[in-house]
Amino acid sequence: MTREADSERRQVRVTLAASAIGTSIEWYDFFLYGTAAALVFPELFFPDASRYAGTLAAFGTYAVGFAARPVGAAIFGHYGDRIGRKNTLIATLVLMGLASFAIGVLPTHAAIGLWAPVLLTVMRVLQGIGVGGEWGGSVLIALERGQGRRGLIGSVPQLGVPVGLLLANGAVFVFHRVSGDAWETWGWRIPFLLSFVLVLIGLWVRLSIRETPLFLELSQSEQRVQQPVFEALRTNRREIALTALIRLSEQTPFYVFTAFVLAYGTDELGYDESLLLAGVLTAAALALITIPAFGHLSDRVGRKRVYAVGAALTLVWAFPYFALLETSIAVVAFFAIAVSLVPHDMQYGPQAALIAETFPTRIRYSGAGLGYQLASVVAGGPAPLVATWLLHDYGAYAVATYVTLSAAVSLVALAFLPDRSRESLGSGETVARAEPLPAKEARARHRRASVA
């Protein structure tokens, strides 16, 4: 092996580590809010409301963060396609960390009245913008450097979700026990304050990586688009819409099974909070194995095939899941929660590569980010809010129906999305539709093909 090849292999490993660590930190911050919204925010920030209304209000601010994610995807997608993946990722990490730290020092309703939920909502919007710009960059900086096994490589930054979920729920679990009766006074703040330390670690790692070869090639050939977001919306509207719709089958159940279940299990079914948190932690730990396993499988049998099986299992699993929870048997409920994310993981493993392969390099950050994050507006953020309303007015099986319908929509959208897992991820070779190219770009593309 030559010294240059050995150096490149090391850089691939460093890049994958930086991608996974950075996304883990960002998702830790994002999920921490969801756990707090279920367990503590109703009393601290909406004390004048009933428990039901307070939970709705807390999950409402939770949903606001998801509504902000496409905004983040557009803002950072523009800069990611213009100035590079690395610098943009550093900015998203700093934004998310500062917003989360600010929540940890935020006065409650008892101290500043209505300003407390207002400021909480502002911080949640900033969190949403940060994580909205994060995903596209973290996935692309991995995929565009190591292209050999894109399903497996793309699943590495996806591990940030279970790791972030583990860290967030683990921190709440530990400090809930450590603080005891002081949980609602200061205990809940400590996990948010820890964000500052985690961001410093993430920055140290991300500063050590290089820009991706595909983006450098794009820059040197002067093919960067002036307005990549508008270009993506102009030329790839259909692909953006389809990549958003295929995510409903993993977004909706994920937030029902990890955030809504905490409020549902404690308020309606009487389970201990520790049991529910332990179940979610177990599901997240299992995902550390299943997500890369299904990403790897998609390299062998194709992305769409693995994804379709996961969406179909989600459709089948929704009703048994709630039936198991409603047995009121602790060990049965724990089992249901612990295995609830496996169908999600079947989709989330190959998802990064499936979406990234749909767009050309010049607009990949913008197109993939928008497609990924638009699903958050209709599926991720509103899921706990919609589930809380459905449970209150129609019962648990209405929530199961909601999950089932989401999976059905994704299966239909998936049928129309092309599978490009066998095609090159080169700068001009994954254009989702045949579009007339400017003469200059067509000549440059022909020269690259001739050299190859």
C-alpha positions in Angstrom: 0.0 0.0 0.0 1.4 3.4 -1.0 1.9 6.2 1.6 -0.8 8.3 -0.2 -3.3 5.4 -0.2 -2.6 4.8 3.5 -3.1 8.5 4.3 -6.4 8.4 2.4 -7.6 5.4 4.3 -6.8 7.1 7.6 -8.6 10.2 6.5 -11.7 8.1 5.6 -11.7 6.6 9.1 -11.2 10.1 10.7 -14.0 11.5 8.6 -16.4 8.7 9.5 -15.6 9.2 13.2 -16.0 13.0 13.0 -19.3 12.5 11.2 -20.7 10.1 13.7 -19.5 12.1 16.8 -20.8 15.4 15.4 -24.2 14.0 14.6 -24.4 12.2 18.0 -23.8 15.5 19.8 -26.4 17.3 17.7 -29.0 14.6 18.2 -28.3 14.4 21.9 -29.3 18.0 22.1 -32.3 17.6 19.9 -33.6 14.5 21.7 -32.9 15.8 25.1 -35.6 18.5 24.5 -38.1 15.8 23.5 -37.5 13.8 26.7 -37.8 17.0 28.8 -40.9 18.0 27.0 -42.6 14.8 28.0 -41.4 14.7 31.6 -40.7 18.1 33.0 -41.5 21.1 30.7 -45.3 21.0 31.2 -45.0 21.8 34.9 -42.1 24.3 34.6 -43.1 26.3 31.6 -46.9 25.8 31.3 -48.0 25.5 35.0 -51.3 27.2 34.5 -52.6 24.5 32.1 -54.0 21.1 32.9 -51.7 18.1 32.5 -53.2 17.4 29.1 -53.0 21.0 27.9 -49.5 21.4 29.3 -48.3 18.3 27.5 -49.9 19.6 24.3 -48.1 22.9 24.8 -44.8 21.3 25.5 -45.0 19.0 22.5 -46.1 22.1 20.5 -42.8 23.8 21.2 -41.1 20.5 20.4 -42.8 20.5 17.0 -41.6 24.1 16.3 -38.1 22.7 16.2 -39.0 20.4 13.4 -40.7 23.1 11.5 -37.4 25.0 11.6 -35.4 22.1 10.2 -36.2 22.8 6.5 -35.1 26.4 7.1 -31.8 25.1 8.4 -31.5 22.7 5.5 -32.0 25.6 3.1 -29.6 28.0 4.8 -26.8 25.5 5.4 -27.5 23.7 2.2 -26.8 26.9 0.3 -23.4 27.3 2.1 -22.6 23.6 2.0 -22.9 23.6 -1.8 -21.1 26.9 -2.1 -18.3 27.0 0.4 -18.0 23.3 1.4 -19.2 20.6 3.7 -16.7 20.9 6.4 -17.0 24.6 7.3 -20.8 24.4 7.2 -20.8 21.4 9.6 -18.8 23.4 12.1 -21.3 26.2 12.1 -24.3 23.8 12.6 -22.6 22.2 15.6 -21.9 25.6 17.3 -25.4 26.8 16.8 -27.0 23.7 18.2 -24.7 23.6 21.2 -25.3 27.2 22.2 -29.1 26.9 21.9 -29.1 23.7 24.1 -26.8 25.3 26.7 -29.1 28.3 26.8 -32.1 26.1 27.6 -30.1 24.8 30.6 -29.9 28.2 32.1 -33.4 29.4 31.1 -35.6 30.8 33.9 -38.9 29.0 34.3 -42.5 30.4 34.3 -42.2 30.9 38.1 -39.4 33.3 37.6 -40.3 35.3 34.4 -43.8 34.4 33.5 -44.8 34.1 29.9 -41.3 35.0 28.7 -40.2 31.6 29.8 -42.1 29.6 27.2 -41.4 32.3 24.6 -37.6 32.0 25.1 -37.9 28.2 25.2 -39.6 28.3 21.8 -36.9 30.6 20.4 -34.1 28.2 21.6 -36.1 25.3 20.1 -36.2 27.1 16.7 -32.4 27.6 16.8 -32.0 23.9 17.6 -34.2 23.0 14.6 -32.2 25.3 12.3 -28.9 23.7 13.5 -30.0 20.1 13.2 -31.7 20.9 9.8 -28.3 21.9 8.4 -26.4 19.1 10.1 -27.7 16.0 8.4 -26.9 16.8 4.8 -23.3 17.8 5.6 -22.5 14.9 8.0 -23.8 12.3 5.5 -22.1 13.9 2.5 -18.7 14.4 4.1 -18.8 10.6 4.7 -20.3 9.4 1.4 -18.3 11.7 -0.8 -15.0 10.6 0.6 -15.4 6.8 0.9 -17.7 5.7 -1.9 -16.9 2.0 -1.9 -19.8 0.7 0.2 -22.2 3.7 0.4 -25.0 1.9 2.3 -22.6 1.0 5.1 -20.7 4.3 5.1 -23.8 6.3 4.9 -25.2 4.5 7.9 -22.3 5.6 10.1 -23.5 9.2 10.5 -27.0 7.8 11.0 -25.7 6.2 14.2 -25.8 9.7 15.6 -29.6 9.1 16.2 -29.3 6.1 18.5 -26.2 7.4 20.2 -27.8 10.8 20.7 -30.9 9.1 22.0 -28.8 6.9 24.3 -26.9 9.9 25.6 -30.0 12.1 26.1 -32.2 9.5 27.8 -29.2 8.2 29.7 -28.4 11.6 31.0 -32.0 12.2 32.1 -32.1 8.7 33.7 -28.9 9.4 35.7 -29.6 12.9 36.8 -33.2 12.1 37.6 -32.0 9.6 40.1 -29.1 11.7 41.4 -31.2 14.8 41.9 -34.1 13.0 43.4 -36.7 15.6 44.7 -34.6 18.4 43.2 -35.2 17.0 39.7 -37.6 19.8 38.7 -35.4 22.4 40.5 -31.9 21.8 39.0 -31.6 18.2 38.0 -33.1 18.6 34.6 -30.7 21.4 33.7 -27.5 19.4 34.0 -28.0 17.4 30.8 -28.5 20.6 28.8 -25.5 22.3 30.4 -23.3 19.3 29.4 -23.9 20.3 25.7 -21.1 22.8 26.1 -18.6 20.1 26.8 -19.8 17.9 24.0 -19.7 20.7 21.5 -16.0 21.4 22.4 -15.3 17.7 21.7 -17.2 17.8 18.4 -15.3 20.9 17.3 -11.9 19.4 18.0 -12.8 16.3 15.9 -14.4 18.2 13.0 -11.6 20.7 12.7 -9.3 17.7 11.9 -11.1 16.5 8.8 -10.6 17.6 5.2 -13.1 18.7 2.6 -14.5 16.0 0.4 -12.8 15.2 -3.0 -16.0 15.5 -4.9 -16.6 19.0 -3.6 -13.0 20.0 -4.3 -13.4 18.6 -7.9 -16.6 20.6 -8.2 -14.9 23.8 -7.0 -11.9 23.4 -9.3 -14.0 22.8 -12.4 -16.0 26.0 -11.5 -19.3 24.1 -11.6 -20.7 25.4 -8.3 -24.2 26.7 -8.6 -24.8 30.3 -7.5 -28.2 29.5 -5.9 -28.1 25.8 -5.1 -31.4 25.7 -3.1 -33.3 27.4 -6.0 -31.6 25.1 -8.5 -32.6 22.0 -6.5 -36.2 23.2 -6.3 -36.2 24.0 -10.0 -34.7 20.8 -11.4 -35.4 18.2 -8.7 -38.8 19.1 -7.1 -40.1 15.6 -7.7 -37.1 14.0 -6.0 -37.3 16.3 -3.0 -41.0 15.5 -2.6 -40.4 11.8 -2.9 -37.5 11.7 -0.5 -39.6 13.6 2.0 -42.6 11.2 1.7 -40.5 8.0 2.0 -39.4 9.3 5.5 -43.0 9.3 6.9 -42.7 5.6 7.7 -39.7 6.1 9.9 -40.2 9.6 11.2 -43.8 9.2 12.6 -43.2 6.0 14.5 -39.8 7.0 15.8 -41.1 10.0 17.7 -44.2 8.2 18.8 -42.1 5.3 20.1 -39.4 7.5 21.8 -41.1 10.7 22.9 -44.8 10.3 23.0 -44.5 6.9 24.7 -42.9 8.6 27.8 -46.0 10.8 28.4 -48.4 8.1 27.4 -46.8 5.4 29.5 -46.6 7.5 32.7 -49.9 9.5 32.5 -52.2 7.0 30.9 -50.8 3.5 31.8 -49.1 4.2 35.1 -45.7 2.8 34.2 -42.7 4.1 36.1 -40.6 6.6 34.2 -37.4 4.6 34.8 -39.0 1.6 33.1 -39.9 3.6 30.0 -36.6 5.3 29.8 -34.8 1.9 30.1 -36.9 0.6 27.2 -36.0 3.5 25.0 -32.4 3.2 26.0 -32.4 -0.5 25.0 -34.0 0.3 21.7 -31.3 2.9 21.0 -28.5 0.4 22.0 -30.0 -2.2 19.7 -30.0 0.3 16.8 -26.2 0.6 17.1 -26.1 -2.8 15.6 -29.1 -2.9 13.3 -28.6 0.5 11.5 -25.2 -0.4 10.1 -26.3 -4.0 9.5 -29.2 -2.9 7.3 -27.0 -0.2 5.6 -24.5 -3.0 4.7 -27.4 -5.2 3.5 -28.5 -2.5 1.2 -25.1 -2.6 -0.5 -25.8 -6.2 -1.3 -29.5 -6.3 -2.3 -30.3 -2.7 -3.0 -31.6 0.3 -1.0 -35.2 0.2 -2.0 -35.7 -3.5 -1.2 -34.4 -3.1 2.4 -36.3 0.1 2.9 -39.6 -1.3 1.6 -39.4 -4.3 4.1 -38.8 -1.8 6.9 -41.8 0.3 5.9 -44.0 -2.8 5.6 -43.0 -4.0 9.0 -43.8 -0.6 10.5 -47.3 -0.9 9.0 -47.7 -4.4 10.6 -46.2 -3.5 13.9 -48.2 -0.5 15.0 -51.3 -2.2 16.4 -49.4 -5.0 18.2 -47.1 -2.4 19.8 -50.0 -0.6 21.5 -51.7 -3.8 22.4 -48.6 -4.9 24.3 -48.3 -1.6 26.1 -51.9 -1.8 27.2 -51.4 -5.1 28.9 -50.1 -3.1 31.9 -47.5 -5.8 32.4 -44.1 -4.1 32.9 -41.9 -6.7 31.3 -44.2 -6.9 28.2 -44.2 -3.1 27.9 -40.4 -3.1 28.2 -40.1 -5.7 25.4 -42.4 -3.7 23.1 -40.5 -0.5 23.6 -37.1 -2.2 23.3 -37.8 -3.8 19.9 -40.0 -1.0 18.5 -37.3 0.7 16.5 -36.1 -2.3 14.5 -38.4 -1.6 11.5 -37.2 2.1 11.7 -33.6 0.9 11.6 -34.2 -1.1 8.5 -35.1 2.2 6.8 -32.7 4.5 8.6 -29.6 2.3 7.7 -29.8 2.7 3.9 -31.7 6.0 4.0 -28.7 8.3 3.9 -27.3 6.7 0.7 -30.7 6.3 -0.9 -31.4 10.0 -0.5 -27.9 11.3 -1.3 -27.7 9.2 -4.5 -30.8 10.9 -5.8 -29.1 14.3 -6.3 -26.0 15.5 -8.3 -23.0 16.8 -6.4 -23.5 20.5 -7.3 -26.9 20.6 -5.4 -26.6 17.5 -3.2 -26.3 19.2 0.1 -29.4 21.4 -0.7 -31.5 18.7 -2.4 -30.8 15.9 0.1 -31.1 18.2 3.1 -34.4 19.7 1.9 -35.9 16.2 1.1 -34.8 14.8 4.4 -35.9 17.7 6.6 -39.3 18.5 4.9 -40.6 15.3 6.3 -40.0 16.7 9.8 -42.7 19.3 9.2 -45.5 16.8 8.6 -44.2 13.6 10.4 -41.4 14.1 13.0 -42.4 17.2 14.9 -46.2 16.9 14.9 -46.1 13.2 15.7 -46.1 13.4 19.5 -48.6 16.3 19.3 -51.0 14.5 17.0 -50.6 11.3 19.0 -51.5 13.1 22.2 -54.6 14.5 20.6 -55.6 11.2 19.0 -55.1 9.4 22.3 -57.2 11.9 24.2 -60.1 11.9 21.8 -60.1 8.5 20.2 -57.8 6.1 22.1 -54.5 4.3 21.5 -55.5 2.5 18.4 -56.1 5.8 16.6 -52.4 6.5 17.2 -51.7 3.1 15.7 -53.8 4.0 12.7 -51.8 7.2 12.3 -48.5 5.2 12.2 -50.0 2.7 9.8 -51.1 5.4 7.3 -47.7 7.1 7.5 -46.1 3.8 6.5 -48.6 3.3 3.6 -47.8 6.7 2.2 -44.0 5.9 2.3 -44.5 2.6 0.5 -46.3 4.4 -2.4 -43.7 7.1 -2.6 -40.8 4.6 -2.5 -42.2 2.9 -5.6 -41.6 6.0 -7.6 -38.1 6.8 -6.3 -35.3 5.3 -8.5 -32.7 3.0 -6.9 -29.3 4.3 -7.8 -27.3 2.2 -5.4 -25.3 0.7 -8.4 -24.5 4.0 -10.0 -21.5 6.3 -9.5 -21.7 9.2 -7.0 -19.5 11.4 -9.3 -20.3 15.0 -9.7 -22.5 14.8 -12.8 -23.6 11.2 -12.8 -26.5 11.1 -10.4 -28.7 13.8 -11.9 -32.1 12.6 -11.0 -33.7 13.5 -14.4 -32.2 14.1 -17.8 -32.0 17.9 -17.9 -30.4 20.0 -20.7 -27.0 21.1 -19.5 -25.2 24.4 -20.2 -22.7 24.0 -23.0 -19.7 24.7 -20.7 -20.8 22.1 -18.2 -21.5 19.5 -20.9 -17.9 20.0 -22.3 -16.4 19.7 -18.8 -18.3 16.5 -18.1 -17.2 15.1 -21.5 -13.6 15.8 -20.7 -13.8 14.1 -17.3 -15.4 11.0 -18.9 -12.7 10.9 -21.5 -10.0 11.0 -18.9 -11.7 8.2 -16.9 
